[in-house]
């Protein structure tokens, strides 16, 4: 619209200015003409009256003078007549202009002195009149008196006003016609070709780079479209070549790496990009409250830890909630940006939520309802109708955001977690050709537990709109199949591990999530060593046995139980006092929910109490770091820790355990792992325990510290082998392979 205005506005200004100048000239010409006519009429009347006035003045016939001036009483435009003697005194005046007596008339002396007529506009009764005064002279050129005619000039101004209105209406009509004609010309010459070119680029961007959308424009735009077609052809051929080469390389490789995942994506998905949807975004732009500087951070999230390496490897688009307070400043007109910022590998599209939407959908239904429902931590879920309505609204908003981006053919959509249980069905309604997977990152409860949810049928129906649902462990798959079988009209196929509802089949599979297996590269080892030295110096950790815990502050993570176990460990085994220091990294989360707010206060109080109990000089048993740490900032803590505690009361997988193992390249350290995590199924060489049993927990800490070095190395080597073979690339490869195989079913 701005471009159209820039094109039309100068033309309109030129026409308007030209027409206005012409109008002013026309008005002035008309005004001069009317005033000239008025003067001629007044002069003619005065000259006609001169003979009669001459006789009246010579004979001093006042009655005749009054009859003469009263003859003007009924004339429309001629207001009246005045007869003066040679002393400028009024002898007779038309009654309707009797007020003229009181008017100052300095021009009378001038007329008497010069013996010449005079005509001019005069102000009378808040309006203008035209006065024409003629001196009456006898035969000997002596002044006998004067005759003045007063004309009403209102008709002149009425005529000029009418003319102005006509000119204005004509100008407006002319401008409207010009705008209409220019818009048609602009549309035909510029807008339509650009729209067709934009449509072509839209199809091109969505992967439709065949010959089905040609542009037949001539001129410069046509040339541009022609070049795009050539690029599209070259790109299509190149992609097919790469896909064939990738398929060949896949046959030769065994270990799952980033390169192998890229080859799999190219071979399986071809030109179809992967679209990931999650609530948490991989990068947030936030303004530091202290310095006021905008920073780009990686949020503390297992989903981000898992999905980010996949999209870095294979590209695509990640659609997520833009939650950073400076996020809007760094997106383009389509709410997108390339990430990582320093080396863009994929597109992040941010979807915006209002405060009410975030409160109802995220803090309300998702985290006060579904989160405690799915975790066996004895926290009562809360379900509100207002939260559910907002949850549905936000799911629809994300569905619309995804549908805007999907290519015309065979898109692949990968939905993350419990925030979007309705999203699969919503997308399928508009795009039944889309292949959709949902990965559930938290546990799935038993049918009895899930049945307390008032919206259980809508949730299950929404999830079964997907083609594939993934869980971390087989037990969660079993629980889901049992839930669908009991609570929904559906048929469970136990051989194929699928659910059939309304002729739509959804497959359910276990895909244990992992990390990249190489959390630190050799190139960064020297820098990491310096960071470790700085941390040890800052917290006086030299010659100390160091433990580490890395968590969001959440009641499912067992942080309270962890501190109590350390307390019991030091009570039972006092020889470790002043020798062991446990560093708890805790990122605050969901602080608007009362349960989480109370938990933070409880942890603060408990840590302070236990530190006070054992404090001896500069030593205290627990160093509590309550703030957000980036993935890079956490690495030195993993690297230097002699043991890592993961004490989740219930967890889908828990990637902290795997991150710690991946960081221990020297095979040192030991992992103390809750038996209620999904990771415990894979990392069987970890020291496993029941976090509810504090005595057992404390003994597990002692056992790991006193374990022979050789046994530690064997256990760590076994766990590293597990995560190297079953890394994040294998996890993604398994899901993509499963997704693409569904297209053939």
C-alpha positions in Angstrom: 0.0 0.0 0.0 2.9 2.4 0.8 4.4 1.8 -2.6 1.1 2.6 -4.3 0.8 5.8 -2.4 4.4 6.8 -3.2 3.5 6.2 -6.9 0.2 8.0 -6.9 0.7 10.8 -4.4 3.1 12.9 -6.4 0.7 12.9 -9.4 -2.2 13.8 -7.1 -0.2 16.7 -5.6 0.7 18.1 -9.0 -2.9 17.9 -10.3 -4.3 19.4 -7.0 -1.8 22.2 -7.0 -2.3 23.0 -10.7 -6.1 22.8 -10.4 -6.0 25.0 -7.3 -3.9 27.7 -9.0 -6.3 27.6 -12.0 -9.3 27.9 -9.6 -7.8 30.9 -7.8 -7.2 32.6 -11.1 -10.7 31.8 -12.3 -12.2 33.2 -9.0 -10.2 36.4 -9.3 -11.3 36.8 -12.9 -14.9 36.3 -12.1 -14.7 38.6 -9.1 -13.1 41.4 -11.1 -15.7 40.9 -13.8 -18.6 41.0 -11.4 -17.3 44.1 -9.6 -16.7 45.8 -13.0 -20.3 45.1 -14.0 -21.5 46.4 -10.6 -19.5 49.7 -11.0 -20.9 50.2 -14.5 -24.5 49.7 -13.3 -24.0 52.0 -10.3 -22.4 54.7 -12.6 -25.3 54.4 -15.1 -27.9 54.8 -12.4 -26.0 57.8 -10.8 -25.7 59.5 -14.1 -29.5 58.9 -14.7 -30.3 60.5 -11.3 -27.9 63.5 -11.9 -30.5 65.6 -13.9 -33.3 65.0 -11.4 -30.9 65.7 -8.5 -29.7 68.9 -10.1 -33.2 70.4 -10.3 -33.9 69.3 -6.7 -30.7 70.9 -5.4 -31.1 74.2 -7.3 -34.8 74.6 -6.2 -34.2 73.0 -2.7 -37.3 70.7 -3.3 -37.0 68.3 -0.3 -40.3 66.5 -1.1 -39.1 65.7 -4.6 -35.8 64.5 -3.1 -37.6 62.1 -0.7 -39.8 60.8 -3.5 -36.7 60.2 -5.6 -34.8 58.2 -2.9 -37.8 56.2 -1.8 -38.2 54.9 -5.4 -35.2 52.6 -4.6 -37.0 51.1 -1.5 -38.3 48.0 -3.3 -35.3 47.2 -5.6 -33.7 43.9 -4.8 -29.9 44.5 -5.2 -30.0 48.3 -5.2 -30.2 49.0 -1.5 -30.9 52.7 -1.7 -29.9 56.2 -2.7 -28.6 59.3 -0.8 -28.7 63.0 -1.8 -26.2 65.3 -0.2 -26.0 69.1 -0.4 -22.8 70.9 -1.1 -21.9 70.9 2.7 -22.0 67.0 2.7 -25.3 67.1 4.7 -27.9 64.4 3.8 -31.0 65.9 2.3 -32.8 62.6 1.6 -32.0 58.9 2.1 -33.9 55.7 1.3 -35.5 54.5 4.5 -34.1 50.9 4.6 -30.5 52.3 4.7 -31.3 55.0 7.2 -28.4 53.7 9.3 -26.1 55.1 6.6 -26.5 58.5 8.3 -24.4 57.3 11.3 -21.6 56.0 9.2 -18.4 58.0 9.0 -17.8 59.0 5.4 -14.4 60.7 5.0 -14.5 60.1 1.2 -17.2 62.9 0.8 -14.7 65.6 1.3 -12.5 64.1 -1.3 -15.3 63.9 -3.9 -16.3 67.6 -3.2 -12.6 68.7 -3.5 -11.8 66.8 -6.6 -15.3 67.0 -8.2 -14.8 63.4 -9.5 -17.0 60.3 -9.0 -15.8 57.7 -6.6 -16.8 53.9 -6.3 -15.6 51.5 -3.6 -16.6 48.7 -1.2 -17.8 49.8 2.2 -18.6 48.0 5.4 -22.2 48.4 6.4 -24.2 46.3 9.0 -21.6 43.6 9.2 -21.5 43.1 5.5 -20.0 44.7 2.4 -21.9 47.1 0.1 -20.8 48.9 -3.0 -21.0 52.7 -2.8 -20.9 54.9 -6.0 -21.0 58.7 -5.4 -21.4 61.3 -8.2 -20.9 65.1 -7.7 -23.7 67.2 -9.1 -22.3 70.3 -10.9 -24.1 73.3 -12.3 -23.3 75.0 -15.6 -20.7 77.2 -14.1 -18.8 74.1 -12.6 -20.0 74.8 -9.1 -20.8 71.9 -6.7 -24.5 71.7 -6.0 -24.3 68.5 -4.0 -23.8 64.7 -4.5 -25.8 61.6 -5.3 -24.8 58.3 -3.8 -26.1 54.8 -4.9 -25.6 51.9 -2.4 -25.5 48.4 -4.0 -25.8 45.0 -2.2 -22.7 42.9 -3.0 -23.8 39.7 -1.3 -24.8 38.2 -4.7 -21.2 38.7 -5.8 -19.8 36.6 -2.9 -22.6 34.1 -3.3 -21.6 33.7 -6.9 -17.9 33.3 -5.9 -18.8 30.8 -3.2 -20.9 28.7 -5.6 -18.0 28.8 -8.1 -15.5 27.6 -5.4 -17.8 24.7 -4.5 -18.1 23.7 -8.1 -14.4 23.9 -8.6 -13.8 21.9 -5.4 -16.3 19.2 -6.4 -14.7 19.0 -9.8 -11.2 18.7 -8.2 -12.3 15.9 -5.9 -14.0 14.1 -8.7 -10.9 14.5 -10.9 -8.6 13.2 -8.1 -10.9 10.2 -7.5 -10.8 9.4 -11.2 -7.1 9.8 -11.4 -6.6 7.5 -8.3 -8.9 4.9 -9.8 -7.1 5.0 -13.2 -3.6 5.1 -11.6 -4.6 2.1 -9.4 -5.7 0.2 -12.4 -2.5 1.0 -14.2 -0.4 0.2 -11.1 -2.2 -3.1 -10.6 -1.9 -4.1 -14.3 1.7 -3.0 -14.7 3.2 -3.7 -11.2 0.9 -5.4 -8.7 -0.4 -8.4 -10.7 3.1 -9.3 -12.0 4.5 -9.0 -8.5 1.7 -11.1 -7.0 2.3 -13.8 -9.6 6.0 -13.7 -8.9 5.3 -13.8 -5.1 3.1 -16.8 -5.6 5.8 -18.5 -7.6 8.3 -17.8 -4.8 5.8 -19.1 -2.3 5.6 -22.4 -4.1 9.3 -22.4 -4.6 9.9 -21.9 -0.9 7.5 -24.8 -0.1 9.4 -27.2 -2.3 7.1 -27.1 -5.3 10.0 -26.5 -7.7 8.7 -28.3 -10.7 7.3 -26.7 -13.9 3.7 -26.4 -12.6 3.9 -22.8 -11.7 5.5 -20.9 -14.6 5.4 -17.1 -15.0 4.7 -15.8 -18.5 5.5 -12.1 -17.8 7.7 -10.1 -20.1 10.2 -7.4 -19.1 12.4 -7.4 -16.0 10.0 -9.4 -13.8 9.7 -12.0 -16.4 13.5 -12.3 -16.6 13.6 -12.7 -12.8 11.0 -15.4 -12.9 12.9 -17.2 -15.6 16.1 -17.1 -13.5 14.2 -18.6 -10.5 12.9 -21.4 -12.7 16.5 -22.2 -13.7 17.6 -22.2 -10.1 14.6 -24.4 -9.2 15.5 -26.9 -11.9 19.1 -27.0 -10.8 18.2 -27.4 -7.2 15.7 -30.2 -7.9 18.4 -32.2 -9.8 21.0 -31.5 -7.1 18.6 -32.7 -4.3 17.9 -35.9 -6.1 21.6 -36.5 -6.7 22.3 -35.8 -3.0 19.5 -38.1 -2.0 20.9 -41.0 -4.1 24.4 -40.4 -2.7 23.0 -40.3 0.8 21.3 -43.6 0.3 24.5 -45.2 -0.8 26.5 -43.9 2.2 23.8 -45.2 4.6 24.6 -48.7 3.5 28.2 -48.4 4.5 27.9 -46.6 7.9 27.2 -48.3 11.2 27.7 -45.6 13.9 25.0 -43.0 14.2 26.5 -39.5 13.7 25.3 -36.1 12.6 26.5 -36.9 9.0 24.6 -40.2 9.0 21.4 -38.5 10.2 21.8 -36.0 7.4 22.1 -38.8 4.9 19.1 -40.5 6.3 17.0 -37.4 6.1 18.1 -36.8 2.5 17.4 -40.4 1.5 14.0 -40.7 3.4 12.5 -37.3 3.3 14.1 -36.1 0.1 12.9 -32.5 -0.6 10.4 -32.6 2.3 11.6 -30.6 5.3 11.0 -31.5 8.9 8.7 -29.3 10.9 9.1 -29.5 14.7 6.6 -28.0 17.1 7.2 -27.4 20.8 6.2 -25.0 23.5 9.8 -24.3 24.5 12.0 -22.5 21.9 15.6 -23.5 21.4 16.8 -19.9 21.7 15.4 -17.0 23.7 16.3 -13.3 23.5 16.0 -11.8 26.9 17.1 -8.4 28.4 19.3 -8.7 31.5 17.6 -7.0 34.4 20.9 -5.7 35.8 22.9 -4.6 32.7 20.0 -4.0 30.3 21.9 -5.9 27.6 19.9 -8.3 25.4 21.3 -11.8 25.5 20.5 -14.9 23.5 20.2 -18.0 25.8 19.4 -21.7 25.5 16.5 -22.5 27.9 16.9 -25.3 30.4 14.8 -28.0 28.7 15.2 -31.7 27.9 13.3 -31.1 24.7 15.7 -28.4 23.6 18.7 -30.6 24.5 17.3 -33.5 22.4 15.8 -31.7 19.3 18.4 -29.0 18.7 21.1 -31.3 17.4 18.7 -33.0 15.1 17.6 -29.9 13.3 21.2 -28.7 13.2 22.0 -31.9 11.4 19.1 -32.1 9.0 17.6 -28.5 8.8 13.9 -27.7 8.7 11.8 -25.4 10.8 11.1 -25.3 14.6 7.8 -23.6 15.6 7.7 -22.6 19.2 6.3 -20.1 21.7 8.3 -16.8 21.6 8.6 -16.3 25.4 11.7 -14.1 25.6 11.0 -10.5 26.5 13.1 -9.3 23.6 12.1 -12.0 21.1 10.1 -9.7 18.8 13.1 -7.5 18.1 15.0 -10.3 16.3 12.5 -11.9 14.0 11.7 -10.9 10.4 8.3 -9.9 9.0 7.2 -13.6 9.2 8.3 -14.0 12.8 11.3 -16.1 11.8 15.0 -16.1 12.3 17.9 -18.4 11.5 19.5 -20.3 14.4 22.1 -20.8 15.8 22.8 -17.1 15.3 26.5 -17.6 14.6 26.0 -20.5 12.2 22.4 -20.8 11.1 21.3 -24.4 10.5 17.5 -24.2 10.6 14.6 -21.7 10.9 13.0 -20.8 14.2 9.4 -19.5 13.9 8.1 -17.8 17.0 4.4 -17.9 17.8 3.1 -15.2 20.1 0.8 -15.8 23.1 -1.0 -13.3 25.3 -0.5 -13.4 29.0 -4.0 -14.9 29.5 -3.2 -17.6 26.9 0.1 -18.5 28.6 -1.5 -18.5 32.0 -4.4 -20.8 31.0 -2.7 -23.1 28.5 0.8 -23.4 29.9 0.8 -22.7 33.6 -2.8 -23.8 34.1 -3.9 -26.9 32.1 -0.5 -28.2 31.0 1.5 -27.8 34.2 -1.1 -27.8 36.9 -3.2 -30.5 35.2 -1.4 -32.8 32.8 2.1 -32.6 34.4 1.1 -33.9 37.9 -1.4 -36.3 36.3 1.4 -38.1 34.5 3.9 -38.1 37.3 3.5 -40.4 40.3 4.7 -37.8 42.8 1.5 -37.5 44.8 0.8 -34.0 43.7 -2.9 -33.4 43.0 -3.7 -32.2 39.4 -5.9 -29.2 39.0 -8.4 -29.0 36.1 -10.3 -25.8 35.4 -12.7 -25.3 32.5 -11.2 -21.8 31.7 -7.7 -23.4 31.4 -9.1 -26.1 29.1 -10.7 -23.6 26.8 -7.4 -21.6 26.6 -5.5 -24.9 26.0 -7.8 -25.6 23.0 -7.4 -22.0 21.7 -3.6 -22.1 21.9 -3.5 -25.6 20.2 -5.5 -24.1 17.3 -3.2 -21.1 17.1 -0.2 -23.4 16.8 -2.1 -25.5 14.2 -2.7 -22.4 12.1 0.9 -21.4 12.4 2.1 -24.8 11.2 -0.4 -25.0 8.4 0.9 -21.7 7.0 4.3 -23.3 6.5 3.6 -26.8 5.2 4.6 -27.6 1.6 2.0 -28.8 -0.9 3.0 -32.4 -0.8 3.8 -34.9 2.0 4.9 -32.7 4.9 6.4 -34.3 8.0 5.4 -32.7 11.4 7.1 -33.7 14.6 5.1 -32.5 17.7 6.7 -32.4 21.1 5.1 -33.3 24.4 2.0 -32.8 26.5 1.4 -29.2 25.5 -0.1 -30.2 22.2 -2.3 -33.2 22.6 -4.9 -31.7 20.2 -2.5 -30.4 17.6 -2.2 -33.6 15.5 -6.0 -33.9 14.9 -6.3 -30.2 14.1 -3.5 -30.4 11.4 -5.0 -33.6 10.0 -8.4 -32.0 9.4 -6.8 -29.5 7.0 -3.9 -31.6 5.7 -4.8 -35.3 5.8 -1.7 -36.0 3.6 0.6 -34.8 6.4 2.6 -37.4 8.3 2.5 -36.5 12.0 4.5 -37.8 14.9 4.0 -36.9 18.6 6.7 -37.6 21.1 5.6 -37.7 24.7 8.6 -36.7 26.8 7.1 -37.4 30.2 5.6 -40.7 31.6 2.2 -41.9 30.6 0.1 -43.0 33.6 -2.1 -46.0 34.1 -5.6 -45.9 32.8 -6.9 -45.6 36.4 -4.8 -42.5 36.9 -5.6 -40.9 33.5 -9.3 -41.5 33.9 -9.6 -38.7 36.5 -9.0 -36.1 33.7 -12.3 -34.5 32.8 -11.2 -34.1 29.2 -9.6 -37.5 28.7 -11.6 -38.4 25.6 -10.8 -35.2 23.8 -7.1 -35.5 24.6 -6.9 -39.1 23.5 -8.8 -38.4 20.3 -6.5 -35.5 19.5 -3.4 -37.6 20.1 -4.8 -40.4 17.9 -5.0 -37.9 15.0 -1.2 -38.5 14.7 0.3 -41.3 12.7 2.9 -42.1 15.3 3.2 -41.6 19.0 6.5 -42.2 20.7 7.4 -42.7 24.4 10.7 -43.2 26.1 10.1 -46.7 27.4 7.9 -49.7 26.6 6.0 -49.5 29.8 4.7 -46.0 28.9 3.6 -47.5 25.5 1.7 -50.3 27.3 0.0 -47.8 29.6 -1.1 -45.7 26.6 -2.6 -48.7 24.7 -4.4 -49.8 27.9 -5.7 -46.2 28.4 -7.0 -45.9 24.8 -8.6 -49.4 25.0 -10.5 -48.7 28.2 -11.4 -45.0 27.9 -12.1 -44.6 24.2 -14.1 -46.4 21.5 -11.1 -47.8 19.6 -9.5 -51.1 18.7 -6.0 -51.9 19.9 -3.9 -54.2 17.7 -1.4 -55.8 20.1 0.6 -57.4 17.3 1.2 -54.1 15.4 1.2 -52.0 18.6 -1.3 -49.6 17.1 -4.7 -48.0 17.9 -7.4 -47.9 15.3 -10.2 -45.3 15.7 -12.6 -44.2 13.0 -10.6 -46.0 10.3 -7.5 -44.1 11.4 -4.5 -46.1 12.6 -2.0 -44.7 15.0 1.2 -46.6 15.8 2.8 -46.5 19.2 6.5 -47.1 19.7 9.2 -46.7 22.3 12.1 -44.5 21.3 14.5 -43.9 24.2 15.8 -40.4 23.8 19.5 -39.6 24.3 22.2 -37.0 23.8 24.8 -36.5 21.0 27.3 -38.7 22.9 30.1 -36.2 22.4 29.3 -33.3 24.8 32.8 -31.9 24.6 35.2 -31.7 21.7 38.9 -32.0 21.9 39.3 -28.5 20.5 37.5 -27.1 23.6 39.3 -29.2 26.3 41.9 -26.6 27.1 39.3 -23.9 27.6 37.2 -26.3 29.7 40.2 -26.9 32.0 40.6 -23.2 32.6 36.9 -22.9 33.5 37.2 -25.8 35.9 40.2 -24.2 37.6 38.3 -20.9 38.0 35.2 -22.7 39.5 37.4 -24.6 42.0 39.2 -21.4 43.0 36.0 -19.5 43.4 34.3 -22.1 45.6 37.5 -23.4 47.3 37.1 -26.9 46.0 40.7 -28.0 45.8 41.2 -31.5 47.2 37.5 -31.9 47.7 35.3 -34.8 46.4 32.8 -33.0 44.2 29.3 -34.0 43.5 26.9 -32.3 41.0 23.2 -32.2 40.4 21.6 -30.3 37.4 17.8 -29.8 37.4 15.0 -27.5 36.8 13.4 -26.7 40.2 10.5 -29.2 40.0 8.9 -31.4 42.6 9.4 -34.5 40.3 13.2 -34.1 40.4 13.6 -35.1 44.0 15.8 -32.2 45.1 14.4 -32.2 48.6 15.1 -35.9 48.9 18.6 -35.3 47.6 19.5 -32.8 50.2 18.0 -35.0 52.9 20.1 -37.9 51.7 23.3 -35.9 51.8 22.4 -34.9 55.3 21.9 -38.5 56.3 25.1 -39.5 54.5 27.1 -37.0 56.5 25.4 -38.2 59.7 26.1 -41.8 59.1 29.6 -41.3 57.7 31.1 -38.3 59.4 34.6 -39.2 58.0 33.4 -37.5 54.8 32.7 -34.2 56.4 34.9 -31.4 55.1 35.8 -33.7 52.2 32.6 -33.9 50.1 31.0 -30.8 48.5 27.8 -31.2 46.5 27.0 -28.5 43.9 23.3 -28.2 43.0 22.6 -26.3 39.9 18.9 -25.4 39.9 17.1 -23.4 37.2 13.9 -21.7 38.4 10.8 -22.6 36.4 7.1 -22.1 36.4 7.4 -19.6 39.3 3.9 -18.4 38.7 2.5 -21.7 40.0 2.1 -21.8 43.8 3.4 -25.4 44.1 6.7 -24.4 42.4 7.0 -21.1 44.3 6.5 -23.0 47.6 9.1 -25.6 46.5 11.7 -23.0 45.9 11.2 -21.6 49.4 11.3 -25.1 50.9 14.6 -25.9 49.1 16.2 -22.6 50.1 15.3 -23.1 53.7 16.4 -26.8 53.8 19.8 -26.0 52.1 20.5 -23.2 54.6 19.5 -25.4 57.5 21.7 -28.3 56.5 24.7 -26.1 55.7 24.3 -24.4 59.1 24.2 -27.8 60.7 27.6 -29.0 59.2 29.4 -25.7 58.5 33.0 -25.8 59.6 35.2 -22.8 58.8 34.9 -22.2 55.0 33.4 -25.6 54.3 29.8 -26.3 53.8 28.3 -29.5 52.3 25.9 -28.0 49.7 26.6 -25.2 47.2 23.2 -24.1 45.9 23.4 -22.3 42.5 19.8 -21.1 41.8 19.9 -19.6 38.4 19.8 -20.5 34.7 23.0 -22.0 33.3 23.5 -22.4 29.6 24.6 -25.8 28.2 28.2 -24.5 27.7 28.3 -23.2 31.3 27.2 -26.6 32.7 30.0 -28.6 30.9 32.8 -27.8 33.4 30.6 -28.9 36.3 30.0 -32.3 34.6 33.7 -32.6 33.8 35.1 -32.0 37.3 32.4 -33.8 39.2 33.4 -37.1 41.0 29.8 -38.2 41.1 26.5 -37.0 39.7 23.1 -37.5 41.5 19.9 -37.9 39.5 17.2 -38.5 42.1 14.0 -38.0 40.1 10.9 -39.3 41.8 9.4 -40.0 38.4 10.9 -39.1 35.0 10.3 -40.0 31.4 14.0 -40.3 30.6 16.2 -37.6 32.3 19.0 -36.5 30.0 21.2 -35.1 32.8 22.3 -38.7 33.5 23.3 -39.2 29.9 24.9 -35.7 29.6 27.1 -36.5 32.6 28.2 -39.9 31.2 28.9 -38.2 27.8 31.2 -35.6 29.5 33.3 -38.2 31.3 35.7 -39.0 28.5 38.4 -40.1 31.1 36.0 -42.7 32.5 36.2 -41.1 35.9 33.3 -40.5 38.2 30.1 -42.4 39.0 26.4 -41.9 38.3 24.0 -42.3 41.1 20.6 -42.8 39.4 17.0 -43.0 40.6 15.4 -46.3 39.6 12.3 -44.3 38.6 13.8 -42.6 35.6 13.6 -43.8 32.0 17.4 -43.6 31.9 17.7 -46.4 34.5 16.5 -48.9 31.9 19.5 -48.2 29.7 22.2 -47.1 32.1 22.2 -50.3 34.2 25.8 -49.8 35.3 24.8 -46.7 37.3 24.4 -47.0 41.0 20.6 -47.2 41.2 18.5 -46.5 44.2 15.0 -45.6 45.5 14.9 -41.8 46.2 12.1 -42.3 48.7 14.3 -44.5 50.8 16.7 -42.0 52.4 18.9 -44.7 54.1 19.3 -46.5 50.8 20.0 -43.2 49.1 22.7 -42.2 51.6 24.3 -45.7 51.3 24.3 -45.3 47.5 26.4 -42.1 47.8 28.9 -43.9 50.1 29.0 -46.9 47.8 29.8 -44.8 44.7 32.6 -42.9 46.6 34.3 -46.0 47.9 33.9 -48.0 44.6 37.3 -49.2 43.3 38.7 -47.1 40.5 38.7 -50.0 38.1 35.1 -50.8 38.7 34.2 -47.1 38.2 36.0 -47.1 34.8 34.2 -50.3 33.8 30.8 -49.0 34.7 31.4 -45.6 33.0 32.8 -47.4 29.9 29.7 -49.5 29.6 27.4 -46.5 30.0 29.4 -44.5 27.5 29.1 -47.3 25.0 25.4 -47.4 25.5 24.9 -43.7 24.8 27.4 -43.7 21.9 25.5 -46.4 20.2 22.0 -45.2 21.2 22.6 -41.5 20.7 20.3 -38.7 19.7 21.0 -39.2 16.0 19.9 -42.9 16.3 16.8 -41.7 18.2 15.9 -39.3 15.4 16.9 -41.7 12.7 14.5 -44.4 14.2 11.6 -41.9 14.3 12.2 -40.7 10.8 12.6 -44.2 9.5 9.3 -45.2 11.2 7.6 -42.1 9.9 8.6 -42.6 6.3 7.6 -46.3 6.5 4.1 -45.3 7.4 3.8 -43.6 4.0 4.2 -47.0 2.4 1.6 -48.8 4.6 
